[in-house]
Amino acid sequence: MNKKLHIVSFDVPYPPVYGGVIDVFYKLKALSELGIEIYLHTFEYGTGRQSELEKYCKNVYYYQRSSSLKRIFSKLPFIVNSRKNEILIQNLKKIKAAILFEGLHTTYPLLKHNFKDRKILIRTHNIEHEYYFGLAKSDKLISKKIFFNIEALKLKYYQSILKKADSILSISPLEFKYFNKLFENKTVYIPVFHRNTQVKSLSKKGSFALYHGDLRVSDNLKAAFFLIDIFNDLNYNLIIAGNTLNKNLLRVINKTTNISFEKLENNTKLISLFKEAHINILPTFQKTGIKLKLINTLYNGRFCLVNNEMIAGTGLENLCLQANSKNEFRNQILDIANKEYLFKNTEKKERLLKAFNNTINANKIIDLL
């Protein structure tokens, strides 16, 4: 086995503050702890250089992602074209080692060089074209709708790049089924990597409902407004938490008496909200990938109430309560509010979340090298 591995990341994976980079950071950390010598190549567009990454990597190379709008006018998807970099290709060629490309975003080098005698792995974080079609539906701005739809069409065509991989690492059972049908015998299900090591044991009762997410993402913003509509008619408190503040959302929240906003300055703040919340409520309008916030919630919170789009094809259906219409959500919230969270709930989570062990899943990747 080659103990060296290039990892090409679409964004600087530290601090691990949102879904994709959480998976990248805890993956490279687990691989490093198992003795893999990692050469990390990462695109930087605002996060800056992070010395923490040097603890787990032999070398860390930073590349600028182009923000030029000219990159839109290309057959290549913008997420790929904005990460074109010849220096990256040269650095990959210098050290002979397997390469793990994180997402379609980073795979431009495969268009320019064949990397003979290298193992090529590609991590699929989403069925990208479906994700972008979903963004187009969620966004209200016409210009963004047009951009997302065009990007989706480009990504659907571009995904044929996956033929060049020796292994495609799907992030959920839903994606495994999709990619295995297109690229038979290349697709392996490697569950998402995350920060949690054990399921938290909590008291029987919390005192409010919690929704958390990155409110810069149109789907999350749509979910927040959806929940405000529901809780307006309920005598039960809702906290909406996010690391950024949306002025339109705050204006609507301020008109209510039972809904408030909490800014997530760090993960400690989120953990403290999990500890106090009775119901973790997570609707989504995009059935793509597996949401890291769902995994985080199951490890750290009490009851988890979701819709079909959040849970379908994840293998976690038995750990969540489900609702889809606004009326179903209202009824479930009122029912759960009166339930006690018992030790058997924690035991069930521990049993069904065993598949999400970082060390076991890092070893699965090592076996592919």
N, C-alpha and C positions, 0 to 999 in steps of 0.2 A: 504493500500500500504506500502511495505517495503521501508523505506527511505535510506537504505544502499545498496551499489552496489560495487562489485569487478569489476574492469576493468583490463584485462590482455593484455598488449600491446607488440607487437613484437619488438619494438624499443622505446627508450626514446622519448616521444612526445614533447620535447622542446629542442632547438628552432624548431618551425614548418616550416621546410625548404623544405620538399618534400611531394608529394601527400598523401601517407599513414599516415604519422604522423600529417599532417595538419588536416585530418579528425578526428584522435584520439584526438588531443589537443583541437580543438574547440568543439568537442562533450562533452568531460569531463568538459570543462569550462561552456558550456550551461547547462549541468545537475547540476553542482555545484550551479550555479546561481538560479536554480529552487528548491534548498533545498535538493538535494541528497547528502548523505554522501558517498564520494568515497574513496575506498581503491584501490590504483593503484599499480599494479604489472608490472614491466617493465624490459625487457632484455636490458642490456647495453653492447655495444661493440665499444666504442670509443667516445661517446658523453659525458660521465661523468654524475655525479649527478647534477640535476638542481633544485635550490631552488625555482624557479618560480612555479613549480608544487605543492609545499606545500600550495600555496594560494588557491588551488581548491580541494585539497585532504586531507582527515583525516590522512591517512598514505601513504607513498610511499615506496615500497619495490623494491630493485634492485637485479637483478640476472645476472650472467655472461652467455653470449651465448658462447657455445663451438665452437672454430674454427678448431678443430681437423679434419683432412681429413678422419680419421677412421669413422666419422659419415656418410660418403657417402656410406659406405658398409653396408647398412641396408635396410630392406623392407620399413622402414619409409622414407618419403621425408626428404631431408637434412634440409629444413626450419623448419621442426617439430623436427627432431632428435637432431638438434643443440640447441634446446630450452628445452630439457628434464631436469626437475629439481624437485627433491623430496621435497626440502624446499618450493618451490612454492605450491605444493600440500598440505603440512602441513599448510601453512599460509592460504590457501583458506578454509581449514577445520575448522580452529580456530574461524572464524567469520562467523556466519550464515547469509548469504545475497545472493541475486541473483548474477550471474556471467556473465559478458559480455566478451567473448573471441574475440579479434581483429584478424581476419583472421584465416585460417586453421593453420597457423604457431604456434599458442599458445595453441592448443587444446589437447596437450599430456595428461594433467591431466584427461581428459575424458576417456582415455584408461585405467587408473589406479584406478579411483574412480567414483562411480555413482552419488555422490552429491544428495542424496535423499532429497526431500522436498525443493529443490532449483529451482528457475527459471534459465534456461540456455539459454543465447542468444549468437549467433555467427554472427559477422559482416563479410560478404564476400566482400573483397575488389576487387576481380577479380574472374573470372572463372579460377582458378589458373593453371590448366593443359593447357588450351588454351593460357594463358599468357606465359607459359614456352615453349610451342611449337613455339610461336611467337619469343621469345628470341633466340631460336635455329636457326630460319630462318635468323634473323638479324645479328647474330654474325659471324665473319669471321674465328675465330680460331676453328679448328677441335675439339680440346679437350673440348672447351666450348659447341660446338654444341652437342657433345656426352653427356656431363653432363646435359644440359638443356633438351634434349630429354628423358633421363632416369628419370630425376626429374619430367617431365610432366606425364610420365606413372605412376609413383608412386603416384603423386597427384590425378590423375584420379581415381585410386583405393581407395586412402585414403579419398576422399571426402564423403564416406559413413558415416564418423564420424558425419556428419551433422544430421543424424537420432536422435542423442542424444540431439539435441537442442529443446527447446520449441518454439523458434522463430529464423528464419534466416533473418538477416537484409541485404537485397541486396542494393547495392550502385547505381544501375541504372536500368531503365526499361528493358534493354537487359538482365541483370543478373536475374532480377525478373522472367522474362519469363522462363529462363533456370532452375533456382532452384525450381520454383513453379511446374514445370512439374515433377521434380524428387521427391520433398518433398512437396506434396500438403497440403495446409492449414497451413503450417509452415512459409511460406515466406512472408515478409513484405518489401515493398519498402520504405527505409529511405534515402532520398537524402543526398549527401555528405555535410559534415560540412566544413566551410571555414571562413576566416577572414573578409570578406566583409559585410558591412551593407547597402550600397546604391550604385546605379549605378552612376559613375562619369559623370558629365556634361562637355563636352570638346568642344573646338573650332572646326570650320568647317574643318580645314586642319592640317594634320601633315606633316612631311617631309621625312619619310623613311619607309621601311618595317622592321618588327621586328620578329625574331624567338627566343624563349627562352626555355630552358630545361636543365635538368641534363645531362651533356655530358658524364657522366660515364655510362649511360644506352645505350646499343647498338642501340636500336630503335631510340633514340634521335640523336645519332651520324649519323646514316643512313639518318635521315631526314635532318640534317644539310648539308651533302654532296649532297643530292638530290637538295636542294635549291641553293647551290653554282652553280651547273650545270645549273639551270634555270636562275639565275641572271647574270651569265657570259655573256649572250646574251642580257641583258637589260640595258638600260640607266636609272637605278633607283637604289638607295642605299638600301642595306640590312645590318642590324646589327644582328649578332648572339650573344646571351647573355647566359651565364651559370656561375655556381659557381665554376666550375673547368675548367682547360685549357687542351685541347687535342693537343699534339704537331703535330700530322699528320694533324689535322684540321687547325691549325694555319699556317702551312707551305703552305697549299693550299690557304687559305685566303690571305696570303701575296703576292700571285701571281696575285691577282685581284686588280682592282682600285676602285670598288664600293661596296666592302664587307669588313666589319670590325668586330672585336670581342670586346665585353664588358664583363668584369668580374662582376658578381653579388655578391657584398660583403654583401648586405642586401636587405630587401624588399623595402626600400626607394629608392634604385637605380633602381629597377625594375619599381616601380611606376613612377619615373621620365622618364624612357624610354617609358612607356605606354603613358604618357602625350604628348610626342613629335612624336610618331609613327603614321602614317596614316593607314598603313595596318599591322595587326597582322596575321602572316602566320604560320599555325600549321598543317603540315602534320604528319601522323603517319602510321605505317605499321602493327599495332596490334589493332584489334577491340575487346578490352577487357576493362571493367570497364568504368569509366568516368574520364577524365583527369582533375585534379585540375587546371592545367594551363589554360584549356579552360574556366572554371568558372571564374578564376581570370582575364582572358583577357576580358571576356564579361562584367564584372563589371567595369573594369578600362580602357579599350582601345576603339578605334574607330572601324573600320571595321575588321572583323575576317574572314579570308579565310582558309578553311580546306578541307581535302579530306573525302571521305565516311567513312573510318575507324575511323576517329576522332569523327564523329558526329552521326553515325548510332546507333539507340537505346538509345539515351540520352534524347530525348524529347526537344532538343535544336536546332533542324534542322532549324527552321525558323529564328534563330538569326545569322546564318552564311551564307556566300557565299561559293560555293563549286567548286572544281576542282579536277581532278584525274590524268590525264596525264600531262607531262611537258608542252606540248603545251597549254593545258587548263589553267594551272597555269599562263603561260606567258600572255595569252590573258586577264585573269581576273585581273592580276596585273596592266596591262596597262590601263584597263577600270576603275578600282577603283582609280588609281592615279589621275584621272581627276574628281572624284566625290567629292561633299561636304558632310561632316558628319553632318546631320541635327538633330534638337531637337526631331523629330519624331522617330529617331533611338533609342535615350535614353528612350523615353516613351515606346516603344515596348519592350525594354529590361526589364524595371521595371515591366511591366505587366507579361512577361513570366518567369521571375526569382523569382516570389513570392514563388514558391515551394521550394526554397533553403533557407528558413528562419530557422536559427539555433534554435530559441526558439520553433517554431512550431514542428520541427522535434525531438527536445529533449523531448517534451511532448508526442510524439508518442511512444518513447522508454519507458518513465515512465508508460504509459498505459499498457505496456506489462509486467511490473514487478509484 
